[in-house]
Amino acid sequence: MSLKRLVPMQPVKSMPESVTFYEKLGFVVESRNDEWGWAMLRCGDCQLMLDQSINSHRGIPRVAVLYLYPANVSDFHQRAKDAGLSVPELDITFYEMTEFRMEDPDGNRLWIGQDKGMSV
């Protein structure tokens, strides 16, 4: 058995608010259904689903962590800052990644990084 692709689905309270947040990071809406509270976003070759219906199931953890690998973490970091998002400074981790971490409007964690050896 093998998988053809994997698309994470983020639990969100407000799909429209979350779409706006992810658009500031360079994602575009591929498909959206306001009645369902669901959207499929894309950034380059990567897809992400946002879904309000997950919140209707009480007692299920709602926080996720996505690790994003942009082509240039410095450019991605600057884009987030220019879009008015609150982002910490870039840091080099003990595991040799240049990265920064932030949260989306629902508290889902985003870790954004690039191998230290890559051009930044």
N, C-alpha and C positions, 0 to 999 in steps of 0.2 A: 504494500500500500504506500502511496505517496500523496502529498498534498500539492495542489496546483498554486495556491496562494493563501494568505492569511490576512484578514482585514479586522483589526481591533474595533470593538464597539464601546464607546465611552458612555457611561451613564451621566445624563445631564438633567438639570431641573428646568432649564429653558433652552430649547434647541436654537431659537433665533439669537439669543445672547451668545451662546457658544459658537454659532456659525460666525458671528461678527468677530469674536476673539480669534478663532482659527484663521479667518481671512487676513487678519493683521499679521499672521505668521507666514502668509503666502499660499494658504490653501484656497482652492476654488470649489464651489458647489457643483457637483456632477448631477445630483438628484436630490429632491427635497419634497417632503410631504408634511405640510403644517398641521393637517388634521391628525396624523399619527404622532407628530412631534419627532420626526426622524429625518436625517439628512446623510448623504454620502458625500464626502469631501475628497479632494485629491491635491497632492503637492508632488509634482514630478511623477515618479512611478509608484508613489505610496498613496494608499487610500485609508480613510478613517470614517467610521460611522458614528453619528451622534444620535442618542435615543433617549427620549423622555420616558418611554413605557417601562424601562427597567425600574424606575422609581415606584411603580405601582406594586412591586413585590416587596413588602415590608420585611425587615430583618436581614436582607441580603447586603453584604458590603458594597459600597458605592464608589470606592476610590480605586483608581487604576494608576499604573505608571507606564508611560510610553518613553522609550529611548529613541530620539530622533537623530539621524545621522545626515546632516546637511553636507553639501559639497564643500562649503566653506563656513565653518562655525562663526568666524569673525563677522562675515557678511550677514549671516542669519541673526546673530546677536544685535548687530547694528539695526537691522530691519525691525526687530522687536522693539528696540528703544525708540526708533523713529516713529513707530506706530503708537507710541505713548504707553506701552506696556511697562510695568515695573519689573526690571530684570537685574539680577546681581551681576557683578563683574565676572569676566571669564576667569577660570581657575584651571590649573593643571593638577589632575588627580594623582593619587598614589598608583593608579592603574594605567597611567600614561595617556590619559585623554584630556584634551582641552575642552572644557564644558562649562555650562551654566544650567541651573535648575530653576524651574518656575512652576506655578500652578495655573490651571485654567479656572474659569469662574465657578466650577463645581468642586474644586479641590483636587481634581485629578492631577497627578504629578507629571511634569514633562522634564525629562533630562535630555539636554541637547549637547551633543559632543562630536569630536573629531579626533582621530588618532594624532597624538602629539607630533609624530613624524610627518604628517601631511602639512601642506602649505596653509597657513592661517594668516 
